[in-house]
Amino acid sequence: MVKKAADLVAEANAAVGTLSAAEAKQLLGRDDVLFVDVRDGAELARHGKIPGAVHAPRAFLEFYADPASPSHKPELASGKRLVLYCGSGARSALAAKTLKDMGVDNVVNLVGGFGAWEQAGGDIER
């Protein structure tokens, strides 16, 4: 049987764990937490981002996360708890699962993504 995208997202969320927007808001500003925005650049420019979030588009995530890659972003190997988000939470679930598969254990997905963050009244950096 062929898996659907929704199946893959559900499996990813089960593997990495999730946070609600309310839970994620409580983590903003903590030294041991890093928000990671996996949306594309146009989305980020149009809507802003969670303050202090590192931009690591899903299309390049594996290269940014790999310390052997010339594109490596050291923030992704900081040991901090990584809270990934996209627009609605699906792409970031898949991205979080990818990081977990690469050996990054302290990663979770923000359910509902940036949209849920906005609806919860989360701060936005423009």
Secondary structure, DSSP 8 states (H G I E B T S, - for coil): ----HHHHHHHHHHHH-EE-HHHHHHHTT-TTEEEEE-S-HHHHHHH-BSTT-EE--GGGHHHHH-TTSTT--GGGGSSSEEEEE-SSSHHHHHHHHHHHHTT--SEEEETTHHHHHHHTT---B-
